[in-house]
Amino acid sequence: MTFNHNREYEAHLILGDPAVRSIWYWDRWVEVFSLLSSLAKTVRGAPVTRSDQFEATSNKPVQFGRIAWSREGHRKWTHSPETTHRFLGTEVWAPSRGVCTRDGQPPDLLFVIWNQGFFTKDSLTFRDVVLLAVPSEDDLRVTQCLASASRIADTLQARFHGRIARPWALPYGSAMFTDSLGGMPTTGLFRVGPVYCQTPGNEILQEHWELC
């Protein structure tokens, strides 16, 4: 089955103030979880959460098992002041990557949190990188996405909040695609270089995002 890379999306990018408590802490995440709950509902299947974290001493990946879409499930991966795991990122796909591959259709919701400070001890101009995207054919979901992104931006006292209308992936040559939303922020989002120490804005991004 051919995968529909051309599906159009409304995407929001938030770069949070590094002085603000991260949303991967449970007391901050619980509000985000509530904001995402309606967007995560889709007839195609249940949302699936994956979190990449590493043990502080051994640097081995932390195994969370299945993370149910519930407050109890999400307590597995979120942090408390006592947590020693090093947080890299968490993503939510609704439905799962497997269902999307089977359907040949990208997700009805994509949510990503990324810790820009994971690879450096240098001073940061932003730390939490949040990507929230929904297909643009559903006006109600687009409106809900904007409202949720704005709330998250307020929570993180965002240094940057932008939106963009673009396909799931960009054409590359005559028959290939690149820079999918599902690959961000590791590929396709930032320009090459140490962006974590630069002023958050379109100058460090590969595409132009409209300011919100």
Rosetta blueprint (number, residue, H / E / L):
1 M L
2 T L
3 F L
4 N L
5 H L
6 N L
7 R L
8 E E
9 Y E
10 E E
11 A E
12 H E
13 L E
14 I E
15 L E
16 G L
17 D L
18 P L
19 A L
20 V L
21 R L
22 S L
23 I L
24 W L
25 Y E
26 W H
27 D H
28 R H
29 W H
30 V H
31 E H
32 V H
33 F H
34 S H
35 L H
36 L H
37 S H
38 S L
39 L L
40 A L
41 K L
42 T L
43 V L
44 R L
45 G L
46 A L
47 P L
48 V E
49 T E
50 R E
51 S E
52 D E
53 Q E
54 F E
55 E L
56 A L
57 T L
58 S L
59 N L
60 K L
61 P E
62 V L
63 Q L
64 F L
65 G L
66 R L
67 I L
68 A L
69 W L
70 S L
71 R H
72 E H
73 G H
74 H H
75 R L
76 K L
77 W L
78 T L
79 H E
80 S L
81 P L
82 E L
83 T L
84 T L
85 H L
86 R E
87 F E
88 L E
89 G E
90 T E
91 E E
92 V E
93 W E
94 A E
95 P L
96 S L
97 R H
98 G H
99 V H
100 C H
101 T H
102 R H
103 D H
104 G L
105 Q L
106 P L
107 P L
108 D L
109 L E
110 L E
111 F E
112 V E
113 I E
114 W E
115 N E
116 Q L
117 G L
118 F L
119 F L
120 T L
121 K L
122 D L
123 S L
124 L L
125 T L
126 F L
127 R L
128 D E
129 V E
130 V E
131 L E
132 L E
133 A E
134 V E
135 P E
136 S L
137 E L
138 D L
139 D H
140 L H
141 R H
142 V H
143 T H
144 Q H
145 C H
146 L H
147 A H
148 S H
149 A H
150 S H
151 R H
152 I H
153 A H
154 D H
155 T H
156 L L
157 Q L
158 A L
159 R L
160 F E
161 H E
162 G E
163 R E
164 I E
165 A E
166 R E
167 P E
168 W L
169 A L
170 L E
171 P E
172 Y E
173 G L
174 S L
175 A L
176 M E
177 F E
178 T E
179 D L
180 S L
181 L H
182 G H
183 G H
184 M L
185 P L
186 T L
187 T L
188 G L
189 L L
190 F E
191 R L
192 V L
193 G L
194 P L
195 V H
196 Y H
197 C H
198 Q L
199 T L
200 P L
201 G L
202 N H
203 E H
204 I H
205 L E
206 Q L
207 E L
208 H L
209 W L
210 E E
211 L E
212 C L
